[in-house]
């Protein structure tokens, strides 16, 4: 049940934004083996006056934060980072140097799911240790 937050500069097309969300989701399915239906994503568009970034980045700068259950291996996370950057390079054409990915991993007891139960007390329906 990863929660995805993407921040970009305002002014991109609907197709561009959809490609980002699809590319991130496809990478999550591939790398950390979430079910395809498990899609919680938010995309925020910021005015240039509200988004400071290094001069080494272009106007395609893309910040991606993923909050997910603890338990994925370093190998799975590396695969995730590569899959995201590869997917977004292919469509919508974002250079990997413009992409920053941060993963947050609160412990299972810090997630309220399935009727308000801690995630460590329910059957999640998929494997976390990948």
PyMOL CGO cylinders between C-alpha atoms (Angstrom):
from pymol import cmd
from pymol.cgo import CYLINDER

trace = [
    CYLINDER, 0.00, 0.00, 0.00, 2.56, 2.59, -1.01, 0.3, 1, 1, 1, 1, 1, 1,
    CYLINDER, 2.56, 2.59, -1.01, 1.44, 6.20, -0.89, 0.3, 1, 1, 1, 1, 1, 1,
    CYLINDER, 1.44, 6.20, -0.89, 3.01, 8.16, -3.73, 0.3, 1, 1, 1, 1, 1, 1,
    CYLINDER, 3.01, 8.16, -3.73, 3.46, 11.93, -3.79, 0.3, 1, 1, 1, 1, 1, 1,
    CYLINDER, 3.46, 11.93, -3.79, 4.87, 13.58, -6.93, 0.3, 1, 1, 1, 1, 1, 1,
    CYLINDER, 4.87, 13.58, -6.93, 5.78, 17.26, -7.21, 0.3, 1, 1, 1, 1, 1, 1,
    CYLINDER, 5.78, 17.26, -7.21, 6.42, 18.99, -10.54, 0.3, 1, 1, 1, 1, 1, 1,
    CYLINDER, 6.42, 18.99, -10.54, 6.31, 22.48, -11.98, 0.3, 1, 1, 1, 1, 1, 1,
    CYLINDER, 6.31, 22.48, -11.98, 2.88, 23.65, -13.10, 0.3, 1, 1, 1, 1, 1, 1,
    CYLINDER, 2.88, 23.65, -13.10, 2.11, 23.71, -16.80, 0.3, 1, 1, 1, 1, 1, 1,
    CYLINDER, 2.11, 23.71, -16.80, 2.64, 20.14, -18.00, 0.3, 1, 1, 1, 1, 1, 1,
    CYLINDER, 2.64, 20.14, -18.00, 0.03, 18.36, -20.13, 0.3, 1, 1, 1, 1, 1, 1,
    CYLINDER, 0.03, 18.36, -20.13, -2.43, 15.81, -18.80, 0.3, 1, 1, 1, 1, 1, 1,
    CYLINDER, -2.43, 15.81, -18.80, -0.59, 13.15, -20.82, 0.3, 1, 1, 1, 1, 1, 1,
    CYLINDER, -0.59, 13.15, -20.82, 2.74, 14.13, -19.23, 0.3, 1, 1, 1, 1, 1, 1,
    CYLINDER, 2.74, 14.13, -19.23, 1.30, 13.89, -15.73, 0.3, 1, 1, 1, 1, 1, 1,
    CYLINDER, 1.30, 13.89, -15.73, -0.44, 10.56, -16.45, 0.3, 1, 1, 1, 1, 1, 1,
    CYLINDER, -0.44, 10.56, -16.45, 2.83, 9.15, -17.81, 0.3, 1, 1, 1, 1, 1, 1,
    CYLINDER, 2.83, 9.15, -17.81, 4.58, 10.02, -14.54, 0.3, 1, 1, 1, 1, 1, 1,
    CYLINDER, 4.58, 10.02, -14.54, 1.90, 8.37, -12.41, 0.3, 1, 1, 1, 1, 1, 1,
    CYLINDER, 1.90, 8.37, -12.41, 1.80, 5.29, -14.65, 0.3, 1, 1, 1, 1, 1, 1,
    CYLINDER, 1.80, 5.29, -14.65, 5.60, 5.02, -14.72, 0.3, 1, 1, 1, 1, 1, 1,
    CYLINDER, 5.60, 5.02, -14.72, 5.91, 5.19, -10.95, 0.3, 1, 1, 1, 1, 1, 1,
    CYLINDER, 5.91, 5.19, -10.95, 3.08, 2.69, -10.42, 0.3, 1, 1, 1, 1, 1, 1,
    CYLINDER, 3.08, 2.69, -10.42, 4.48, 0.23, -12.97, 0.3, 1, 1, 1, 1, 1, 1,
    CYLINDER, 4.48, 0.23, -12.97, 7.86, 0.42, -11.22, 0.3, 1, 1, 1, 1, 1, 1,
    CYLINDER, 7.86, 0.42, -11.22, 6.25, -0.32, -7.84, 0.3, 1, 1, 1, 1, 1, 1,
    CYLINDER, 6.25, -0.32, -7.84, 4.47, -3.35, -9.28, 0.3, 1, 1, 1, 1, 1, 1,
    CYLINDER, 4.47, -3.35, -9.28, 7.68, -4.59, -10.90, 0.3, 1, 1, 1, 1, 1, 1,
    CYLINDER, 7.68, -4.59, -10.90, 10.21, -3.90, -8.15, 0.3, 1, 1, 1, 1, 1, 1,
    CYLINDER, 10.21, -3.90, -8.15, 8.40, -4.34, -4.87, 0.3, 1, 1, 1, 1, 1, 1,
    CYLINDER, 8.40, -4.34, -4.87, 5.64, -6.63, -6.12, 0.3, 1, 1, 1, 1, 1, 1,
    CYLINDER, 5.64, -6.63, -6.12, 2.58, -4.68, -5.03, 0.3, 1, 1, 1, 1, 1, 1,
    CYLINDER, 2.58, -4.68, -5.03, -0.73, -5.77, -6.56, 0.3, 1, 1, 1, 1, 1, 1,
    CYLINDER, -0.73, -5.77, -6.56, -1.61, -3.75, -9.66, 0.3, 1, 1, 1, 1, 1, 1,
    CYLINDER, -1.61, -3.75, -9.66, -4.86, -2.52, -8.05, 0.3, 1, 1, 1, 1, 1, 1,
    CYLINDER, -4.86, -2.52, -8.05, -2.95, -1.03, -5.07, 0.3, 1, 1, 1, 1, 1, 1,
    CYLINDER, -2.95, -1.03, -5.07, -2.63, 2.52, -6.38, 0.3, 1, 1, 1, 1, 1, 1,
    CYLINDER, -2.63, 2.52, -6.38, -2.59, 5.56, -4.08, 0.3, 1, 1, 1, 1, 1, 1,
    CYLINDER, -2.59, 5.56, -4.08, -0.97, 8.49, -5.88, 0.3, 1, 1, 1, 1, 1, 1,
    CYLINDER, -0.97, 8.49, -5.88, -1.06, 12.28, -5.65, 0.3, 1, 1, 1, 1, 1, 1,
    CYLINDER, -1.06, 12.28, -5.65, 0.50, 14.72, -8.08, 0.3, 1, 1, 1, 1, 1, 1,
    CYLINDER, 0.50, 14.72, -8.08, 1.10, 18.30, -7.01, 0.3, 1, 1, 1, 1, 1, 1,
    CYLINDER, 1.10, 18.30, -7.01, 1.83, 21.08, -9.48, 0.3, 1, 1, 1, 1, 1, 1,
    CYLINDER, 1.83, 21.08, -9.48, 3.75, 24.00, -8.07, 0.3, 1, 1, 1, 1, 1, 1,
    CYLINDER, 3.75, 24.00, -8.07, 4.24, 27.52, -9.38, 0.3, 1, 1, 1, 1, 1, 1,
    CYLINDER, 4.24, 27.52, -9.38, 7.87, 28.27, -10.15, 0.3, 1, 1, 1, 1, 1, 1,
    CYLINDER, 7.87, 28.27, -10.15, 7.82, 30.87, -7.34, 0.3, 1, 1, 1, 1, 1, 1,
    CYLINDER, 7.82, 30.87, -7.34, 6.98, 28.06, -4.86, 0.3, 1, 1, 1, 1, 1, 1,
    CYLINDER, 6.98, 28.06, -4.86, 9.50, 25.48, -6.05, 0.3, 1, 1, 1, 1, 1, 1,
    CYLINDER, 9.50, 25.48, -6.05, 13.22, 26.03, -5.60, 0.3, 1, 1, 1, 1, 1, 1,
    CYLINDER, 13.22, 26.03, -5.60, 15.63, 23.50, -7.04, 0.3, 1, 1, 1, 1, 1, 1,
    CYLINDER, 15.63, 23.50, -7.04, 19.33, 23.38, -7.95, 0.3, 1, 1, 1, 1, 1, 1,
    CYLINDER, 19.33, 23.38, -7.95, 20.60, 25.05, -11.12, 0.3, 1, 1, 1, 1, 1, 1,
    CYLINDER, 20.60, 25.05, -11.12, 21.71, 21.60, -12.28, 0.3, 1, 1, 1, 1, 1, 1,
    CYLINDER, 21.71, 21.60, -12.28, 18.05, 20.62, -12.76, 0.3, 1, 1, 1, 1, 1, 1,
    CYLINDER, 18.05, 20.62, -12.76, 15.75, 21.59, -15.63, 0.3, 1, 1, 1, 1, 1, 1,
    CYLINDER, 15.75, 21.59, -15.63, 12.08, 22.59, -15.59, 0.3, 1, 1, 1, 1, 1, 1,
    CYLINDER, 12.08, 22.59, -15.59, 11.31, 18.85, -15.71, 0.3, 1, 1, 1, 1, 1, 1,
    CYLINDER, 11.31, 18.85, -15.71, 12.50, 18.51, -12.11, 0.3, 1, 1, 1, 1, 1, 1,
    CYLINDER, 12.50, 18.51, -12.11, 10.42, 15.80, -10.45, 0.3, 1, 1, 1, 1, 1, 1,
    CYLINDER, 10.42, 15.80, -10.45, 10.31, 14.95, -6.74, 0.3, 1, 1, 1, 1, 1, 1,
    CYLINDER, 10.31, 14.95, -6.74, 8.85, 11.57, -5.84, 0.3, 1, 1, 1, 1, 1, 1,
    CYLINDER, 8.85, 11.57, -5.84, 8.13, 10.54, -2.25, 0.3, 1, 1, 1, 1, 1, 1,
    CYLINDER, 8.13, 10.54, -2.25, 6.99, 7.00, -1.56, 0.3, 1, 1, 1, 1, 1, 1,
    CYLINDER, 6.99, 7.00, -1.56, 5.71, 6.01, 1.86, 0.3, 1, 1, 1, 1, 1, 1,
    CYLINDER, 5.71, 6.01, 1.86, 5.53, 2.23, 2.12, 0.3, 1, 1, 1, 1, 1, 1,
    CYLINDER, 5.53, 2.23, 2.12, 5.57, -0.61, 4.60, 0.3, 1, 1, 1, 1, 1, 1,
    CYLINDER, 5.57, -0.61, 4.60, 8.95, -1.58, 6.02, 0.3, 1, 1, 1, 1, 1, 1,
    CYLINDER, 8.95, -1.58, 6.02, 10.47, -4.83, 4.85, 0.3, 1, 1, 1, 1, 1, 1,
    CYLINDER, 10.47, -4.83, 4.85, 11.71, -4.39, 1.29, 0.3, 1, 1, 1, 1, 1, 1,
    CYLINDER, 11.71, -4.39, 1.29, 15.33, -5.31, 0.63, 0.3, 1, 1, 1, 1, 1, 1,
    CYLINDER, 15.33, -5.31, 0.63, 17.96, -2.86, -0.58, 0.3, 1, 1, 1, 1, 1, 1,
    CYLINDER, 17.96, -2.86, -0.58, 18.04, -4.79, -3.87, 0.3, 1, 1, 1, 1, 1, 1,
    CYLINDER, 18.04, -4.79, -3.87, 14.29, -4.24, -4.33, 0.3, 1, 1, 1, 1, 1, 1,
    CYLINDER, 14.29, -4.24, -4.33, 14.66, -0.52, -3.58, 0.3, 1, 1, 1, 1, 1, 1,
    CYLINDER, 14.66, -0.52, -3.58, 17.53, -0.19, -6.06, 0.3, 1, 1, 1, 1, 1, 1,
    CYLINDER, 17.53, -0.19, -6.06, 15.38, -1.93, -8.66, 0.3, 1, 1, 1, 1, 1, 1,
    CYLINDER, 15.38, -1.93, -8.66, 12.55, 0.48, -7.83, 0.3, 1, 1, 1, 1, 1, 1,
    CYLINDER, 12.55, 0.48, -7.83, 14.73, 3.58, -8.29, 0.3, 1, 1, 1, 1, 1, 1,
    CYLINDER, 14.73, 3.58, -8.29, 16.07, 2.29, -11.61, 0.3, 1, 1, 1, 1, 1, 1,
    CYLINDER, 16.07, 2.29, -11.61, 12.63, 1.25, -12.86, 0.3, 1, 1, 1, 1, 1, 1,
    CYLINDER, 12.63, 1.25, -12.86, 11.15, 4.66, -12.03, 0.3, 1, 1, 1, 1, 1, 1,
    CYLINDER, 11.15, 4.66, -12.03, 13.92, 6.59, -13.76, 0.3, 1, 1, 1, 1, 1, 1,
    CYLINDER, 13.92, 6.59, -13.76, 13.89, 4.23, -16.77, 0.3, 1, 1, 1, 1, 1, 1,
    CYLINDER, 13.89, 4.23, -16.77, 10.10, 4.46, -17.09, 0.3, 1, 1, 1, 1, 1, 1,
    CYLINDER, 10.10, 4.46, -17.09, 10.06, 8.25, -16.84, 0.3, 1, 1, 1, 1, 1, 1,
    CYLINDER, 10.06, 8.25, -16.84, 12.94, 8.59, -19.31, 0.3, 1, 1, 1, 1, 1, 1,
    CYLINDER, 12.94, 8.59, -19.31, 10.93, 6.56, -21.80, 0.3, 1, 1, 1, 1, 1, 1,
    CYLINDER, 10.93, 6.56, -21.80, 7.67, 8.42, -21.18, 0.3, 1, 1, 1, 1, 1, 1,
    CYLINDER, 7.67, 8.42, -21.18, 7.29, 11.39, -20.71, 0.3, 1, 1, 1, 1, 1, 1,
    CYLINDER, 7.29, 11.39, -20.71, 11.00, 11.89, -21.40, 0.3, 1, 1, 1, 1, 1, 1,
    CYLINDER, 11.00, 11.89, -21.40, 12.41, 13.07, -18.06, 0.3, 1, 1, 1, 1, 1, 1,
    CYLINDER, 12.41, 13.07, -18.06, 16.18, 12.88, -17.69, 0.3, 1, 1, 1, 1, 1, 1,
    CYLINDER, 16.18, 12.88, -17.69, 17.19, 10.80, -14.67, 0.3, 1, 1, 1, 1, 1, 1,
    CYLINDER, 17.19, 10.80, -14.67, 19.18, 13.74, -13.30, 0.3, 1, 1, 1, 1, 1, 1,
    CYLINDER, 19.18, 13.74, -13.30, 15.91, 15.65, -12.90, 0.3, 1, 1, 1, 1, 1, 1,
    CYLINDER, 15.91, 15.65, -12.90, 14.35, 12.92, -10.73, 0.3, 1, 1, 1, 1, 1, 1,
    CYLINDER, 14.35, 12.92, -10.73, 14.75, 12.64, -6.95, 0.3, 1, 1, 1, 1, 1, 1,
    CYLINDER, 14.75, 12.64, -6.95, 13.13, 9.74, -5.12, 0.3, 1, 1, 1, 1, 1, 1,
    CYLINDER, 13.13, 9.74, -5.12, 12.73, 9.47, -1.35, 0.3, 1, 1, 1, 1, 1, 1,
    CYLINDER, 12.73, 9.47, -1.35, 11.31, 6.40, 0.39, 0.3, 1, 1, 1, 1, 1, 1,
    CYLINDER, 11.31, 6.40, 0.39, 9.75, 6.65, 3.84, 0.3, 1, 1, 1, 1, 1, 1,
    CYLINDER, 9.75, 6.65, 3.84, 9.13, 3.41, 5.74, 0.3, 1, 1, 1, 1, 1, 1,
    CYLINDER, 9.13, 3.41, 5.74, 7.05, 3.78, 8.89, 0.3, 1, 1, 1, 1, 1, 1,
    CYLINDER, 7.05, 3.78, 8.89, 6.70, 0.54, 10.82, 0.3, 1, 1, 1, 1, 1, 1,
    CYLINDER, 6.70, 0.54, 10.82, 3.55, -1.52, 10.28, 0.3, 1, 1, 1, 1, 1, 1,
    CYLINDER, 3.55, -1.52, 10.28, 1.98, -0.53, 13.58, 0.3, 1, 1, 1, 1, 1, 1,
    CYLINDER, 1.98, -0.53, 13.58, 1.99, 3.08, 12.33, 0.3, 1, 1, 1, 1, 1, 1,
    CYLINDER, 1.99, 3.08, 12.33, -0.44, 2.31, 9.49, 0.3, 1, 1, 1, 1, 1, 1,
    CYLINDER, -0.44, 2.31, 9.49, -4.19, 2.18, 10.16, 0.3, 1, 1, 1, 1, 1, 1,
    CYLINDER, -4.19, 2.18, 10.16, -5.76, -0.07, 7.52, 0.3, 1, 1, 1, 1, 1, 1,
    CYLINDER, -5.76, -0.07, 7.52, -8.76, -2.34, 6.89, 0.3, 1, 1, 1, 1, 1, 1,
    CYLINDER, -8.76, -2.34, 6.89, -11.22, -0.75, 9.27, 0.3, 1, 1, 1, 1, 1, 1,
    CYLINDER, -11.22, -0.75, 9.27, -8.69, 1.07, 11.45, 0.3, 1, 1, 1, 1, 1, 1,
    CYLINDER, -8.69, 1.07, 11.45, -6.51, -1.85, 12.47, 0.3, 1, 1, 1, 1, 1, 1,
    CYLINDER, -6.51, -1.85, 12.47, -2.72, -1.63, 12.65, 0.3, 1, 1, 1, 1, 1, 1,
    CYLINDER, -2.72, -1.63, 12.65, -1.20, -3.13, 9.50, 0.3, 1, 1, 1, 1, 1, 1,
    CYLINDER, -1.20, -3.13, 9.50, 0.83, -5.60, 11.57, 0.3, 1, 1, 1, 1, 1, 1,
    CYLINDER, 0.83, -5.60, 11.57, -2.44, -7.20, 12.78, 0.3, 1, 1, 1, 1, 1, 1,
    CYLINDER, -2.44, -7.20, 12.78, -4.10, -7.87, 9.41, 0.3, 1, 1, 1, 1, 1, 1,
    CYLINDER, -4.10, -7.87, 9.41, -3.58, -10.01, 6.34, 0.3, 1, 1, 1, 1, 1, 1,
    CYLINDER, -3.58, -10.01, 6.34, -2.36, -7.48, 3.77, 0.3, 1, 1, 1, 1, 1, 1,
    CYLINDER, -2.36, -7.48, 3.77, -2.89, -9.86, 0.87, 0.3, 1, 1, 1, 1, 1, 1,
    CYLINDER, -2.89, -9.86, 0.87, 0.64, -9.56, -0.52, 0.3, 1, 1, 1, 1, 1, 1,
    CYLINDER, 0.64, -9.56, -0.52, 4.24, -10.20, 0.47, 0.3, 1, 1, 1, 1, 1, 1,
    CYLINDER, 4.24, -10.20, 0.47, 6.27, -7.33, 1.92, 0.3, 1, 1, 1, 1, 1, 1,
    CYLINDER, 6.27, -7.33, 1.92, 9.66, -9.07, 2.16, 0.3, 1, 1, 1, 1, 1, 1,
    CYLINDER, 9.66, -9.07, 2.16, 10.90, -8.83, -1.44, 0.3, 1, 1, 1, 1, 1, 1,
]
cmd.load_cgo(trace, "trace")
